[in-house]
Amino acid sequence: MENMDTLHENIDIEPASYVSVDEVAKILSIARVTAYQLTKTEGFPCFYIGKRIIIPLRSFNKWAEEQASSQAILFGQ
């Protein structure tokens, strides 16, 4: 069996590949509550580990671009 150092060298993970709901709120300059509401929106890219919501950054960026190009309104004004 490989030792842990070798194992870690073989895993190619970008440091900021995943973000939290709080980080999404900061990225979008929206309230934390609004960011949590986004996670309940159909098609929003996230998954759960226990109670923690994890958002793949690449998928989030793609989702945001799709929303911008369709000029989607996610919450009533």
Phi, psi and omega in degrees: 000141180292149175281167186297325179298316179294319179300314180294327178292332182275350180263121182257094181241127175285140185304319184249044181289337182228147178229163178266171177297320178299320179292323176297319178301317179293317180301317184269357183055051178234166178292151179303318180299318179295321178297319177295324176297322178302322182295340178270353181286134179303131178091352179288130186279102176204164174212168184249141166237105189065236178263354183278134178265125181247134182238115176293122187299317180298316178293321178298315179299318178297315179300315181298319178297319178297320179295318181294319182289332178267357182051045182294144172248110186275329180231141179301150181256000000 
